[in-house]
Amino acid sequence: MTFRADRHVHILIIGGGVIGTSVAYHLARDGAKDVLLVEKAMLTHGCTWHAAGLVGQLRGKRNLTPLMKNSVYVFDRLEAETGQHIAWKKVGSLRLAGSPERWSEIRRSMTQAKSFGVECHSLSADEAAARFPYIIRDGIEGAVFIPGDGYIDPYSLTMAYAKGARMFGAKIEEGVCVEEIVIHNRRAFGVVTNGGVIPPVNNGLQK
């Protein structure tokens, strides 16, 4: 199988939302070379721009808690590193339990979170209401406060990731629409875009 290659890249990322730009930033920051991100419209024009931007580290799955903890670590340094304002508000979060079963589930999550070094505090209904007076205390079995949680502006975060990615050598191109992913023997060997074919380096299919 052969096809004409207009150019080559080592790593191609499709989509210029917060996830795609984060991947580009982290790869480039860790030393990856020849990284290209393509976005069919403009950065954040997919789901990112209207995301809530809530950042919570207390998760039910073991692999997600350290991932979210690392996200907070990155948010804490990203603005200073890139010079791009990200509107990161580390105000903490409250999670309430309205049943014994839910309270048991939250306490298990707290134990797991603490094992990864996430700071979290068990509160009574009264203690939770002291932090957020609008809570109706009746029926609240317990609550947890995570001081490292908060909220962030997804648009600004994406722009910071994009700026950081470029700082470390990644390229970002907007207005590049992926029309087809080239598959051979169940492997992806490149993409066809409205600007030409972009296969990865040394895929064995270029001519």
C-alpha positions in Angstrom: 0.0 0.0 0.0 1.3 3.5 -0.9 0.0 7.0 -0.9 1.5 10.4 -1.5 2.7 12.1 1.6 2.6 15.9 1.6 4.6 16.0 4.8 5.4 13.9 7.8 5.1 14.3 11.6 6.2 12.2 14.4 3.1 12.8 16.6 -0.2 14.1 15.3 -3.0 15.3 17.6 -6.5 15.8 16.2 -8.6 18.4 18.0 -7.8 21.7 19.6 -9.8 21.6 22.8 -8.5 21.5 26.3 -7.6 17.8 26.0 -5.8 18.0 22.7 -3.8 21.1 23.7 -3.0 19.5 27.1 -1.6 16.4 25.3 0.5 18.6 23.0 1.8 20.7 25.9 2.7 17.7 28.1 4.4 15.8 25.2 6.4 18.8 24.1 7.3 19.8 27.7 8.6 16.2 28.2 10.9 16.5 25.2 8.8 15.0 22.3 9.9 16.3 19.0 7.9 17.0 15.8 4.5 17.3 17.5 1.6 18.7 15.4 -1.9 19.5 16.6 -4.6 20.2 14.0 -8.0 21.8 14.7 -10.8 22.0 12.1 -12.0 25.4 13.2 -10.3 27.4 16.0 -9.0 26.4 19.4 -11.8 25.7 21.9 -14.6 25.7 19.2 -15.8 22.2 20.1 -17.1 21.3 23.6 -14.4 23.1 25.6 -15.7 26.7 25.4 -19.0 25.8 27.2 -17.6 23.4 29.8 -18.3 24.1 33.5 -14.6 24.1 34.4 -15.1 22.4 37.8 -12.0 20.7 39.2 -12.7 17.9 41.7 -10.0 15.4 42.9 -12.3 13.0 44.8 -13.1 10.2 42.3 -14.6 6.8 42.6 -12.0 5.1 40.3 -8.5 4.7 41.5 -6.7 5.9 38.4 -8.7 9.1 38.1 -7.8 10.5 41.6 -4.0 10.9 40.9 -4.8 12.2 37.4 -6.9 15.0 38.9 -4.3 15.7 41.6 -1.7 16.1 38.9 -4.1 18.5 37.0 -4.2 20.7 40.1 -0.4 20.6 40.3 -0.2 21.7 36.6 -2.9 24.5 37.1 -0.9 25.8 40.1 2.2 26.5 37.9 0.8 26.9 34.4 0.1 30.7 34.5 3.5 31.5 35.8 5.1 29.2 33.2 3.3 30.5 30.2 2.3 34.0 31.1 -1.3 33.2 30.1 -4.0 34.0 32.6 -6.1 30.8 33.3 -8.6 32.2 35.9 -7.8 29.3 38.3 -9.8 29.7 41.5 -8.6 27.2 44.1 -11.6 27.8 46.5 -12.2 24.2 47.6 -15.3 22.0 47.2 -17.9 20.4 49.4 -19.4 17.0 48.6 -22.6 16.1 50.5 -24.0 12.7 51.3 -27.8 12.4 51.6 -27.9 8.7 52.6 -25.9 6.3 54.6 -24.9 4.4 51.5 -23.7 7.6 49.8 -21.8 8.6 52.9 -20.1 5.2 53.0 -19.1 5.6 49.3 -17.7 9.0 49.9 -15.7 7.8 52.9 -14.1 5.1 50.8 -13.2 7.7 48.1 -11.6 9.8 50.9 -9.5 6.9 52.0 -8.3 6.3 48.5 -7.7 10.0 47.9 -5.6 10.4 51.1 -3.5 7.4 50.0 -2.5 9.6 47.0 -1.8 12.6 49.1 -5.0 14.5 48.4 -6.1 16.7 51.3 -9.7 16.1 52.3 -11.6 16.6 55.6 -14.7 14.8 56.9 -17.4 17.3 58.1 -20.7 17.0 59.9 -23.8 18.7 58.4 -23.4 21.6 60.8 -19.7 22.0 59.8 -20.6 21.9 56.1 -23.3 24.5 56.6 -20.8 26.7 58.4 -18.8 26.8 55.1 -21.8 27.1 52.9 -24.9 28.5 54.7 -27.4 27.7 52.0 -27.2 24.0 52.7 -30.3 22.4 54.1 -28.9 20.2 56.9 -31.8 17.9 57.3 -31.0 14.5 55.9 -27.3 15.2 55.4 -25.3 12.2 56.7 -22.0 13.8 56.3 -19.8 15.9 54.0 -16.2 16.1 52.8 -14.2 19.3 52.1 -11.4 19.2 49.6 -9.4 22.5 49.8 -7.4 21.9 46.7 -10.5 21.8 44.4 -11.9 24.8 42.5 -12.9 26.0 39.1 -11.1 27.3 36.0 -11.9 29.0 32.8 -11.7 26.3 30.1 -11.0 28.8 27.3 -8.1 30.4 29.1 -6.7 27.0 30.1 -6.8 25.8 26.5 -4.9 29.0 25.4 -2.3 28.5 28.1 -1.8 24.9 27.1 -1.5 26.0 23.5 1.0 28.7 24.3 3.0 26.3 26.5 3.0 23.7 23.7 4.4 26.2 21.2 7.0 27.3 23.8 8.3 23.8 23.9 8.3 23.3 20.2 4.9 21.9 19.2 3.1 23.2 16.2 -0.6 24.0 16.1 -2.6 24.6 13.0 -6.2 25.8 12.9 -8.6 25.4 10.0 -7.3 21.9 9.2 -10.1 19.4 8.9 -9.4 15.7 9.1 -11.4 13.9 6.4 -10.1 10.3 6.8 -7.9 8.2 9.0 -5.8 5.9 6.9 -5.9 2.3 8.2 -3.8 -0.6 7.1 -3.7 -4.0 8.9 -5.7 -2.5 11.7 -3.2 0.2 12.3 -3.6 4.0 11.8 -1.0 5.2 9.4 -1.9 8.8 9.0 -4.7 11.1 8.1 -6.1 12.8 5.0 -6.9 16.5 5.6 -8.3 19.3 3.6 -4.7 20.4 3.3 -3.2 17.1 2.2 -2.1 13.8 3.7 -0.1 13.7 7.0 1.3 10.3 7.8 3.7 9.7 10.7 7.4 9.2 10.1 8.7 5.7 9.2 5.3 4.1 8.9 6.4 2.0 6.0 3.7 3.2 3.7 5.1 6.4 2.2 6.3 6.5 -1.3 
